[in-house]
Amino acid sequence: MNRMEGRSALVTGAARGIGAAIAKAFADEGAKVFIADILEEEGRATAAVLGPNVAYVKLDVTDEGSWAQAVESAEAAHGPLSVLVNNAGLIGPGLMDELDPAMWRRVLDVNLTGVWLGMRAALPSMKKAGGGAMMNISSIAGLVGYPNRAAYVASKWGVRGLTKTAALEYGRFGIRVNSIHPGPIRTQLTAAFPDDTWANQAIPRFGEPEEVGKLAVFLAVDATYSTAAEFVIDGGIIAGLALKSEA
């Protein structure tokens, strides 16, 4: 199918994992896709595997100048952006009273400030396109609390709120802005965990990156009246947590 033919998309943190799966899903639907990542070797390799509609551009999401160059490169190659996915992120584990302040700042810079810089950088291009869709990858950690993840949780709650504000500000330009909240997804980061880790949940398995990619396509193409919304893709993890707390 070619539901995204004629659209130009930029996906951050797409050298691997969820970002790579989203890039592939877009390309499979006919979009011209830029993999934007600080991991140059992996990013170029992923782009080569995904085919001629996918290219790599180096991007440090914490740097305003890097964002300007990435958007300029994408626009020069394929015209104004119509889809932006802010996916790049760090976990940065640590208890609140033990977390290194430098790690706190680094996680917030990548996970939250990077999203803000990305939306701001993409706005002029997307306005030229006559509208589009922005997706910010939050987490179920942006809906609940987690111990030993203070910086990560704070950043993902921040992404959730920032998404809603951007949706209210950008709607007049025909731009929809939504957040995606994955639960446990089978990537390199979770490869060591057994599938029965989530055996007590509604769907007792890890999600696959491709499933997040399908949701991203839906938000880019079909969810034409959805903005400022939270799309949870967690196999029922949050529901299970609620049930457990009431037991």
C-alpha positions in Angstrom: 0.0 0.0 0.0 1.1 3.6 -0.5 -1.0 5.5 2.0 1.9 7.9 2.7 3.1 8.4 -0.9 4.1 12.0 -1.4 4.9 12.6 2.3 8.2 13.4 3.8 8.9 12.2 7.3 11.7 12.6 9.8 12.2 10.1 12.7 14.7 10.7 15.4 16.5 7.9 17.2 15.7 5.7 14.3 19.0 3.9 13.8 17.5 1.0 15.7 14.6 -0.2 17.8 11.3 1.5 17.8 12.5 4.4 15.6 13.8 2.0 12.9 10.5 0.2 12.9 8.6 3.4 12.5 10.8 4.5 9.7 10.3 1.1 7.9 6.5 1.3 8.4 6.5 4.8 6.8 8.7 3.7 3.9 6.6 0.6 3.3 3.6 3.0 2.9 5.5 5.1 0.3 6.8 8.0 2.4 10.3 9.5 1.9 11.9 9.0 5.3 14.9 10.5 7.0 16.5 8.5 9.8 17.9 11.2 12.2 20.2 9.8 14.8 23.5 10.6 16.5 24.6 7.0 15.7 26.0 7.6 12.3 27.3 4.1 11.4 24.1 2.3 12.6 21.9 5.0 11.1 23.5 4.7 7.6 23.3 0.9 7.8 19.6 0.9 8.8 18.8 3.4 6.0 20.6 1.1 3.5 18.6 -1.9 4.6 15.3 -0.1 4.4 15.7 0.9 0.8 15.9 3.8 -1.6 13.1 5.8 0.1 15.1 6.0 3.4 18.2 8.2 4.0 20.2 9.0 7.0 20.9 12.5 8.5 23.1 13.0 11.6 21.2 14.7 14.4 22.0 15.6 18.0 18.5 16.3 19.3 19.8 18.5 22.0 21.4 21.0 19.6 19.3 23.7 17.9 21.8 24.0 15.0 21.8 20.3 14.4 18.0 20.4 14.2 18.1 23.2 11.7 20.5 21.3 9.4 18.5 18.1 9.6 15.2 19.8 8.6 17.0 21.7 5.9 18.5 18.5 4.5 15.2 16.7 4.6 13.3 19.6 2.9 16.0 20.0 0.2 15.7 16.3 -0.7 12.0 15.7 -0.5 10.2 19.0 0.0 8.6 20.2 3.2 8.1 17.8 6.1 4.6 16.5 6.7 5.5 14.0 9.5 7.8 14.3 12.5 8.4 11.6 15.1 10.4 12.6 18.2 11.6 9.2 19.3 15.2 9.7 20.6 15.5 9.0 24.3 17.6 7.8 27.2 16.6 5.9 30.4 19.1 7.1 32.9 18.3 4.9 35.9 18.8 6.1 39.4 17.0 6.7 42.7 16.0 10.3 43.3 18.5 10.8 46.2 21.3 9.0 44.4 20.9 10.3 40.8 23.9 12.2 39.5 22.6 15.8 38.6 24.6 15.5 35.3 22.6 12.4 34.4 19.3 14.2 35.4 20.1 17.0 33.0 21.3 14.7 30.2 18.0 12.7 30.3 15.9 15.8 30.4 17.9 17.4 27.6 17.5 14.4 25.2 14.0 13.2 26.2 12.2 16.5 26.7 14.2 19.5 25.4 15.0 17.5 22.3 11.3 17.1 21.6 10.7 20.8 22.1 13.5 21.7 19.8 12.3 19.2 17.2 8.8 20.5 17.1 10.0 24.1 16.9 12.5 23.3 14.1 9.9 21.3 12.0 7.1 23.9 12.4 8.1 26.2 9.5 8.6 23.3 7.1 5.3 21.7 8.1 3.5 24.9 7.6 4.8 25.0 4.1 3.4 21.5 3.6 0.0 22.8 4.6 -0.1 20.8 7.7 0.9 17.4 9.0 1.4 15.1 12.0 3.8 15.2 14.8 4.2 12.3 17.1 6.2 12.4 20.4 7.2 9.1 21.9 6.5 9.2 25.6 6.1 6.0 27.6 3.7 4.4 30.1 6.2 6.0 32.5 4.5 9.3 31.3 1.3 8.1 32.8 2.4 6.4 36.1 5.4 6.5 38.4 8.3 4.1 38.4 11.0 3.8 41.1 14.6 4.1 40.1 13.6 6.1 37.0 13.2 9.6 38.3 14.7 11.5 35.4 13.1 9.3 32.8 9.6 9.5 34.4 9.9 13.3 34.7 10.9 13.6 31.1 8.1 11.4 29.8 5.4 13.2 31.8 6.9 16.4 30.4 6.6 15.1 26.8 2.9 14.3 27.5 2.2 17.9 28.6 4.3 19.5 25.9 2.4 17.5 23.3 -0.9 18.9 24.5 0.4 22.4 24.5 1.9 22.1 21.0 -1.4 20.6 19.7 -3.3 23.6 20.9 -0.8 26.0 19.4 -0.2 24.2 16.1 -3.8 23.2 15.3 -4.5 26.4 13.4 -1.8 25.4 10.9 -3.4 22.0 10.2 -0.8 20.2 12.4 -1.9 17.4 14.7 0.3 16.5 17.7 -0.1 13.3 19.7 1.9 11.3 22.1 2.6 7.6 21.9 3.0 5.7 25.2 4.7 2.3 24.7 4.9 -0.3 27.4 7.6 -3.0 27.2 8.7 -3.4 23.6 11.2 -6.1 22.5 14.3 -4.2 21.5 18.0 -4.4 22.2 17.4 -2.9 25.6 14.9 -5.6 26.6 16.5 -8.6 24.8 17.7 -10.1 28.1 14.2 -10.2 29.7 12.1 -13.3 29.3 8.6 -13.1 27.7 6.9 -14.2 31.0 8.1 -11.0 32.6 4.6 -9.6 32.0 2.7 -12.9 32.4 0.1 -11.3 34.7 -1.0 -8.7 32.2 -3.8 -8.7 29.6 -1.5 -9.6 26.7 1.3 -11.6 28.4 4.2 -10.8 26.1 6.5 -8.0 25.0 5.3 -5.8 22.2 7.1 -5.7 18.9 8.6 -2.5 17.4 6.6 -3.2 14.3 3.4 -2.8 16.3 4.4 0.7 17.3 5.2 1.3 13.6 1.6 0.4 12.7 0.3 2.8 15.3 2.5 5.6 13.9 1.2 5.0 10.4 -2.4 5.2 11.8 -1.6 8.6 13.5 0.0 9.9 10.3 -2.7 8.9 7.9 -6.0 7.9 9.5 -6.3 9.7 12.8 -7.4 13.0 11.2 -9.5 14.2 14.2 -7.1 13.1 16.9 -4.8 15.7 18.4 -3.5 16.4 21.9 -4.3 12.7 22.6 -2.4 9.9 24.3 -2.1 6.6 22.5 -1.2 3.8 24.8 0.4 0.6 23.3 1.2 -1.5 26.3 -0.6 -4.8 26.1 -2.7 -3.9 29.1 0.2 -3.2 31.5 -1.4 -0.1 33.1 -4.8 -1.9 33.5 -3.0 -4.7 35.2 -1.2 -2.3 37.5 -4.6 -0.8 38.5 -6.1 -4.2 39.2 -3.1 -5.3 41.2 -3.4 -2.2 43.4 -7.0 -2.9 44.2 -6.4 -6.6 45.0 
